[in-house]
Amino acid sequence: MRHKQHIRQEVCFFAGGSVGTKLGTGIAQASIAGLMSLCGYISSTGSAVVQPQSAINSIINIYMFGPLLIFAGVLIVGVLYQLDKKYPAIMKELAEREARGEL
């Protein structure tokens, strides 16, 4: 627990947010590029290029099921989130340390 290690919360939040944003963006882009490549997407800039039906279907499926997968992930994280249960004990410990002058 961070409150026991005397590490400032702000540092952890900003660093975690920055790393999470960069990793999430990279993983999402690589996943979508991989899926499109597997489905036969043609990445040409020519006007005569016609995408195969498998590539069009994969684009439709990504837009349909991508948000559902993200929602499921958020739901799982929300169910497994334990801070609400630990918060009273953390606050009690911090109050005791403050009373002893350890903060």
Distance bins in CASP14 RR format, pairs under 12 A and 6 or more apart:
PFRMAT RR
TARGET T0000
AUTHOR 0000-0000-0000
RMODE 2
METHOD distances of the structure
MODEL  1
1 7 0 0 0 0 1 0 0 0 0 0 0
1 9 0 0 0 0 0 1 0 0 0 0 0
1 12 0 0 0 0 0 1 0 0 0 0 0
1 82 0 0 0 0 0 1 0 0 0 0 0
1 83 0 0 0 0 0 1 0 0 0 0 0
1 86 1 0 0 1 0 0 0 0 0 0 0
1 87 0 0 0 0 0 1 0 0 0 0 0
1 89 0 0 0 0 1 0 0 0 0 0 0
1 90 1 0 0 1 0 0 0 0 0 0 0
1 93 0 0 0 0 1 0 0 0 0 0 0
1 94 0 0 0 0 0 1 0 0 0 0 0
2 8 0 0 0 0 1 0 0 0 0 0 0
2 9 1 0 0 1 0 0 0 0 0 0 0
2 10 0 0 0 0 0 1 0 0 0 0 0
2 11 0 0 0 0 1 0 0 0 0 0 0
2 12 1 0 1 0 0 0 0 0 0 0 0
2 13 0 0 0 0 1 0 0 0 0 0 0
2 15 0 0 0 0 0 1 0 0 0 0 0
2 16 0 0 0 0 0 1 0 0 0 0 0
2 83 0 0 0 0 0 1 0 0 0 0 0
2 86 0 0 0 0 0 1 0 0 0 0 0
2 90 0 0 0 0 1 0 0 0 0 0 0
2 94 0 0 0 0 0 1 0 0 0 0 0
3 9 0 0 0 0 1 0 0 0 0 0 0
3 12 0 0 0 0 0 1 0 0 0 0 0
3 83 0 0 0 0 0 1 0 0 0 0 0
3 86 0 0 0 0 0 1 0 0 0 0 0
3 87 0 0 0 0 0 1 0 0 0 0 0
3 89 0 0 0 0 0 1 0 0 0 0 0
3 90 1 0 1 0 0 0 0 0 0 0 0
3 91 0 0 0 0 1 0 0 0 0 0 0
3 92 0 0 0 0 0 1 0 0 0 0 0
3 93 1 0 0 1 0 0 0 0 0 0 0
3 94 1 0 1 0 0 0 0 0 0 0 0
3 95 0 0 0 0 0 1 0 0 0 0 0
3 96 0 0 0 0 0 1 0 0 0 0 0
3 97 0 0 0 0 1 0 0 0 0 0 0
3 98 0 0 0 0 0 1 0 0 0 0 0
3 102 0 0 0 0 0 1 0 0 0 0 0
3 103 0 0 0 0 1 0 0 0 0 0 0
4 86 0 0 0 0 0 1 0 0 0 0 0
4 89 0 0 0 0 0 1 0 0 0 0 0
4 90 0 0 0 0 1 0 0 0 0 0 0
4 93 1 0 0 1 0 0 0 0 0 0 0
4 94 0 0 0 0 1 0 0 0 0 0 0
4 97 0 0 0 0 1 0 0 0 0 0 0
4 102 0 0 0 0 0 1 0 0 0 0 0
4 103 0 0 0 0 0 1 0 0 0 0 0
5 11 0 0 0 0 0 1 0 0 0 0 0
5 12 0 0 0 0 1 0 0 0 0 0 0
6 12 0 0 0 0 0 1 0 0 0 0 0
6 94 0 0 0 0 0 1 0 0 0 0 0
6 97 0 0 0 0 1 0 0 0 0 0 0
6 102 0 0 0 0 1 0 0 0 0 0 0
6 103 0 0 0 0 1 0 0 0 0 0 0
7 13 0 0 0 0 0 1 0 0 0 0 0
7 15 0 0 0 0 0 1 0 0 0 0 0
8 14 0 0 0 0 1 0 0 0 0 0 0
8 15 0 0 0 0 0 1 0 0 0 0 0
8 103 0 0 0 0 0 1 0 0 0 0 0
9 15 0 0 0 0 0 1 0 0 0 0 0
9 16 0 0 0 0 0 1 0 0 0 0 0
9 90 0 0 0 0 0 1 0 0 0 0 0
9 94 0 0 0 0 0 1 0 0 0 0 0
10 16 0 0 0 0 0 1 0 0 0 0 0
10 17 0 0 0 0 0 1 0 0 0 0 0
11 17 0 0 0 0 0 1 0 0 0 0 0
11 18 0 0 0 0 0 1 0 0 0 0 0
12 18 0 0 0 0 0 1 0 0 0 0 0
12 19 0 0 0 0 0 1 0 0 0 0 0
13 19 0 0 0 0 0 1 0 0 0 0 0
13 20 0 0 0 0 0 1 0 0 0 0 0
14 20 0 0 0 0 0 1 0 0 0 0 0
14 21 0 0 0 0 0 1 0 0 0 0 0
15 21 0 0 0 0 0 1 0 0 0 0 0
15 22 0 0 0 0 0 1 0 0 0 0 0
16 22 0 0 0 0 1 0 0 0 0 0 0
16 23 0 0 0 0 1 0 0 0 0 0 0
16 24 0 0 0 0 0 1 0 0 0 0 0
17 23 0 0 0 0 1 0 0 0 0 0 0
17 24 0 0 0 0 0 1 0 0 0 0 0
17 25 0 0 0 0 0 1 0 0 0 0 0
18 24 0 0 0 0 0 1 0 0 0 0 0
18 25 0 0 0 0 0 1 0 0 0 0 0
19 25 0 0 0 0 0 1 0 0 0 0 0
19 26 0 0 0 0 0 1 0 0 0 0 0
19 27 0 0 0 0 0 1 0 0 0 0 0
20 26 0 0 0 0 1 0 0 0 0 0 0
20 27 0 0 0 0 1 0 0 0 0 0 0
20 28 0 0 0 0 0 1 0 0 0 0 0
21 27 0 0 0 0 0 1 0 0 0 0 0
21 28 0 0 0 0 0 1 0 0 0 0 0
22 28 0 0 0 0 0 1 0 0 0 0 0
22 29 0 0 0 0 0 1 0 0 0 0 0
23 29 0 0 0 0 0 1 0 0 0 0 0
23 30 0 0 0 0 0 1 0 0 0 0 0
24 30 0 0 0 0 1 0 0 0 0 0 0
24 31 0 0 0 0 1 0 0 0 0 0 0
24 32 0 0 0 0 0 1 0 0 0 0 0
24 70 0 0 0 0 0 1 0 0 0 0 0
25 31 0 0 0 0 0 1 0 0 0 0 0
25 32 0 0 0 0 0 1 0 0 0 0 0
26 32 0 0 0 0 1 0 0 0 0 0 0
26 33 0 0 0 0 1 0 0 0 0 0 0
27 33 0 0 0 0 0 1 0 0 0 0 0
27 34 0 0 0 0 0 1 0 0 0 0 0
28 34 0 0 0 0 0 1 0 0 0 0 0
28 35 0 0 0 0 0 1 0 0 0 0 0
28 62 0 0 0 0 0 1 0 0 0 0 0
28 66 0 0 0 0 1 0 0 0 0 0 0
28 69 0 0 0 0 0 1 0 0 0 0 0
28 70 0 0 0 0 1 0 0 0 0 0 0
29 35 0 0 0 0 0 1 0 0 0 0 0
29 36 0 0 0 0 0 1 0 0 0 0 0
30 36 0 0 0 0 0 1 0 0 0 0 0
30 37 0 0 0 0 0 1 0 0 0 0 0
31 37 0 0 0 0 0 1 0 0 0 0 0
31 38 0 0 0 0 0 1 0 0 0 0 0
31 58 0 0 0 0 0 1 0 0 0 0 0
31 62 0 0 0 0 1 0 0 0 0 0 0
31 66 0 0 0 0 1 0 0 0 0 0 0
31 69 0 0 0 0 0 1 0 0 0 0 0
31 70 0 0 0 0 0 1 0 0 0 0 0
32 38 0 0 0 0 0 1 0 0 0 0 0
32 39 0 0 0 0 0 1 0 0 0 0 0
32 41 0 0 0 0 1 0 0 0 0 0 0
32 58 0 0 0 0 1 0 0 0 0 0 0
32 59 0 0 0 0 1 0 0 0 0 0 0
32 61 0 0 0 0 0 1 0 0 0 0 0
32 62 1 0 0 1 0 0 0 0 0 0 0
32 63 0 0 0 0 0 1 0 0 0 0 0
32 66 0 0 0 0 1 0 0 0 0 0 0
32 69 0 0 0 0 0 1 0 0 0 0 0
33 39 0 0 0 0 0 1 0 0 0 0 0
33 40 0 0 0 0 0 1 0 0 0 0 0
33 41 0 0 0 0 1 0 0 0 0 0 0
33 43 0 0 0 0 1 0 0 0 0 0 0
33 58 0 0 0 0 0 1 0 0 0 0 0
33 62 0 0 0 0 0 1 0 0 0 0 0
34 40 0 0 0 0 0 1 0 0 0 0 0
34 41 0 0 0 0 1 0 0 0 0 0 0
34 43 0 0 0 0 0 1 0 0 0 0 0
34 55 0 0 0 0 0 1 0 0 0 0 0
34 58 0 0 0 0 1 0 0 0 0 0 0
34 62 0 0 0 0 0 1 0 0 0 0 0
35 41 0 0 0 0 1 0 0 0 0 0 0
35 54 0 0 0 0 0 1 0 0 0 0 0
35 55 0 0 0 0 1 0 0 0 0 0 0
35 57 0 0 0 0 0 1 0 0 0 0 0
35 58 1 0 1 0 0 0 0 0 0 0 0
35 59 0 0 0 0 1 0 0 0 0 0 0
35 61 0 0 0 0 1 0 0 0 0 0 0
35 62 1 0 0 1 0 0 0 0 0 0 0
35 63 0 0 0 0 0 1 0 0 0 0 0
35 65 0 0 0 0 0 1 0 0 0 0 0
35 66 0 0 0 0 0 1 0 0 0 0 0
35 69 0 0 0 0 0 1 0 0 0 0 0
36 42 0 0 0 0 1 0 0 0 0 0 0
36 43 0 0 0 0 1 0 0 0 0 0 0
36 51 0 0 0 0 1 0 0 0 0 0 0
36 52 0 0 0 0 0 1 0 0 0 0 0
36 54 0 0 0 0 1 0 0 0 0 0 0
36 55 1 0 0 1 0 0 0 0 0 0 0
36 56 0 0 0 0 0 1 0 0 0 0 0
36 57 0 0 0 0 0 1 0 0 0 0 0
36 58 1 0 0 1 0 0 0 0 0 0 0
36 59 1 0 0 1 0 0 0 0 0 0 0
36 61 0 0 0 0 0 1 0 0 0 0 0
36 62 0 0 0 0 1 0 0 0 0 0 0
37 43 0 0 0 0 1 0 0 0 0 0 0
37 54 0 0 0 0 0 1 0 0 0 0 0
37 55 0 0 0 0 1 0 0 0 0 0 0
37 58 0 0 0 0 1 0 0 0 0 0 0
38 52 0 0 0 0 0 1 0 0 0 0 0
38 54 0 0 0 0 1 0 0 0 0 0 0
38 55 0 0 0 0 1 0 0 0 0 0 0
38 57 0 0 0 0 0 1 0 0 0 0 0
38 58 1 0 0 1 0 0 0 0 0 0 0
38 62 0 0 0 0 0 1 0 0 0 0 0
39 51 0 0 0 0 1 0 0 0 0 0 0
39 52 1 0 0 1 0 0 0 0 0 0 0
39 53 0 0 0 0 1 0 0 0 0 0 0
39 54 1 0 1 0 0 0 0 0 0 0 0
39 55 1 0 1 0 0 0 0 0 0 0 0
39 56 0 0 0 0 1 0 0 0 0 0 0
39 57 1 0 0 1 0 0 0 0 0 0 0
39 58 1 1 0 0 0 0 0 0 0 0 0
39 59 0 0 0 0 1 0 0 0 0 0 0
39 60 0 0 0 0 0 1 0 0 0 0 0
39 61 0 0 0 0 1 0 0 0 0 0 0
39 62 0 0 0 0 1 0 0 0 0 0 0
40 49 0 0 0 0 0 1 0 0 0 0 0
40 50 0 0 0 0 0 1 0 0 0 0 0
40 51 0 0 0 0 1 0 0 0 0 0 0
40 52 1 0 1 0 0 0 0 0 0 0 0
40 53 0 0 0 0 0 1 0 0 0 0 0
40 54 1 0 1 0 0 0 0 0 0 0 0
40 55 1 0 1 0 0 0 0 0 0 0 0
40 56 0 0 0 0 0 1 0 0 0 0 0
40 57 0 0 0 0 0 1 0 0 0 0 0
40 58 0 0 0 0 1 0 0 0 0 0 0
40 59 0 0 0 0 0 1 0 0 0 0 0
41 49 0 0 0 0 0 1 0 0 0 0 0
41 50 0 0 0 0 0 1 0 0 0 0 0
41 51 1 0 0 1 0 0 0 0 0 0 0
41 52 0 0 0 0 1 0 0 0 0 0 0
41 53 0 0 0 0 0 1 0 0 0 0 0
41 54 0 0 0 0 1 0 0 0 0 0 0
41 55 1 0 1 0 0 0 0 0 0 0 0
41 56 0 0 0 0 1 0 0 0 0 0 0
41 57 0 0 0 0 0 1 0 0 0 0 0
41 58 1 0 0 1 0 0 0 0 0 0 0
41 59 0 0 0 0 1 0 0 0 0 0 0
41 62 0 0 0 0 0 1 0 0 0 0 0
42 48 0 0 0 0 0 1 0 0 0 0 0
42 49 1 0 1 0 0 0 0 0 0 0 0
42 50 0 0 0 0 1 0 0 0 0 0 0
42 51 1 0 0 1 0 0 0 0 0 0 0
42 52 1 0 0 1 0 0 0 0 0 0 0
42 54 0 0 0 0 0 1 0 0 0 0 0
42 55 1 0 0 1 0 0 0 0 0 0 0
42 56 0 0 0 0 0 1 0 0 0 0 0
43 49 0 0 0 0 1 0 0 0 0 0 0
43 51 0 0 0 0 1 0 0 0 0 0 0
43 55 0 0 0 0 1 0 0 0 0 0 0
44 50 0 0 0 0 0 1 0 0 0 0 0
44 51 0 0 0 0 1 0 0 0 0 0 0
44 55 0 0 0 0 0 1 0 0 0 0 0
49 55 0 0 0 0 0 1 0 0 0 0 0
50 56 0 0 0 0 1 0 0 0 0 0 0
51 57 0 0 0 0 1 0 0 0 0 0 0
51 58 0 0 0 0 1 0 0 0 0 0 0
51 59 0 0 0 0 1 0 0 0 0 0 0
51 60 0 0 0 0 0 1 0 0 0 0 0
52 58 0 0 0 0 1 0 0 0 0 0 0
52 59 0 0 0 0 0 1 0 0 0 0 0
53 59 0 0 0 0 0 1 0 0 0 0 0
53 60 0 0 0 0 0 1 0 0 0 0 0
54 60 0 0 0 0 0 1 0 0 0 0 0
54 61 0 0 0 0 0 1 0 0 0 0 0
55 61 0 0 0 0 0 1 0 0 0 0 0
55 62 0 0 0 0 0 1 0 0 0 0 0
56 62 0 0 0 0 0 1 0 0 0 0 0
56 63 0 0 0 0 0 1 0 0 0 0 0
57 63 0 0 0 0 0 1 0 0 0 0 0
57 64 0 0 0 0 0 1 0 0 0 0 0
57 65 0 0 0 0 0 1 0 0 0 0 0
58 64 0 0 0 0 0 1 0 0 0 0 0
58 65 0 0 0 0 0 1 0 0 0 0 0
58 66 0 0 0 0 0 1 0 0 0 0 0
59 65 0 0 0 0 0 1 0 0 0 0 0
59 66 0 0 0 0 0 1 0 0 0 0 0
60 66 0 0 0 0 0 1 0 0 0 0 0
61 67 0 0 0 0 0 1 0 0 0 0 0
61 68 0 0 0 0 0 1 0 0 0 0 0
61 69 0 0 0 0 0 1 0 0 0 0 0
62 68 0 0 0 0 0 1 0 0 0 0 0
62 69 0 0 0 0 1 0 0 0 0 0 0
62 70 0 0 0 0 0 1 0 0 0 0 0
63 69 0 0 0 0 0 1 0 0 0 0 0
65 71 0 0 0 0 0 1 0 0 0 0 0
65 72 0 0 0 0 1 0 0 0 0 0 0
66 72 0 0 0 0 1 0 0 0 0 0 0
66 73 0 0 0 0 0 1 0 0 0 0 0
67 73 0 0 0 0 0 1 0 0 0 0 0
67 74 0 0 0 0 0 1 0 0 0 0 0
68 74 0 0 0 0 0 1 0 0 0 0 0
68 75 0 0 0 0 0 1 0 0 0 0 0
69 75 0 0 0 0 0 1 0 0 0 0 0
69 76 0 0 0 0 0 1 0 0 0 0 0
70 76 0 0 0 0 0 1 0 0 0 0 0
70 77 0 0 0 0 0 1 0 0 0 0 0
71 77 0 0 0 0 0 1 0 0 0 0 0
71 78 0 0 0 0 0 1 0 0 0 0 0
72 78 0 0 0 0 0 1 0 0 0 0 0
72 79 0 0 0 0 0 1 0 0 0 0 0
73 79 0 0 0 0 1 0 0 0 0 0 0
73 80 0 0 0 0 0 1 0 0 0 0 0
73 81 0 0 0 0 0 1 0 0 0 0 0
74 80 0 0 0 0 0 1 0 0 0 0 0
74 81 0 0 0 0 0 1 0 0 0 0 0
75 81 0 0 0 0 0 1 0 0 0 0 0
77 83 0 0 0 0 0 1 0 0 0 0 0
78 84 0 0 0 0 0 1 0 0 0 0 0
81 87 0 0 0 0 0 1 0 0 0 0 0
82 89 0 0 0 0 0 1 0 0 0 0 0
82 90 0 0 0 0 0 1 0 0 0 0 0
83 89 0 0 0 0 0 1 0 0 0 0 0
83 90 0 0 0 0 1 0 0 0 0 0 0
83 91 0 0 0 0 0 1 0 0 0 0 0
84 90 0 0 0 0 0 1 0 0 0 0 0
84 91 0 0 0 0 0 1 0 0 0 0 0
86 92 0 0 0 0 0 1 0 0 0 0 0
86 93 0 0 0 0 0 1 0 0 0 0 0
86 94 0 0 0 0 0 1 0 0 0 0 0
87 93 0 0 0 0 0 1 0 0 0 0 0
87 94 0 0 0 0 0 1 0 0 0 0 0
88 94 0 0 0 0 0 1 0 0 0 0 0
88 95 0 0 0 0 0 1 0 0 0 0 0
89 95 0 0 0 0 0 1 0 0 0 0 0
89 96 0 0 0 0 0 1 0 0 0 0 0
90 96 0 0 0 0 0 1 0 0 0 0 0
90 97 0 0 0 0 0 1 0 0 0 0 0
91 97 0 0 0 0 0 1 0 0 0 0 0
91 98 0 0 0 0 0 1 0 0 0 0 0
92 98 0 0 0 0 0 1 0 0 0 0 0
92 99 0 0 0 0 0 1 0 0 0 0 0
93 99 0 0 0 0 0 1 0 0 0 0 0
93 100 0 0 0 0 0 1 0 0 0 0 0
93 102 0 0 0 0 0 1 0 0 0 0 0
93 103 0 0 0 0 0 1 0 0 0 0 0
94 100 0 0 0 0 0 1 0 0 0 0 0
94 101 0 0 0 0 0 1 0 0 0 0 0
94 102 0 0 0 0 1 0 0 0 0 0 0
94 103 1 0 0 1 0 0 0 0 0 0 0
95 101 0 0 0 0 0 1 0 0 0 0 0
95 102 0 0 0 0 0 1 0 0 0 0 0
95 103 0 0 0 0 1 0 0 0 0 0 0
96 102 0 0 0 0 1 0 0 0 0 0 0
96 103 0 0 0 0 0 1 0 0 0 0 0
97 103 1 0 1 0 0 0 0 0 0 0 0
END
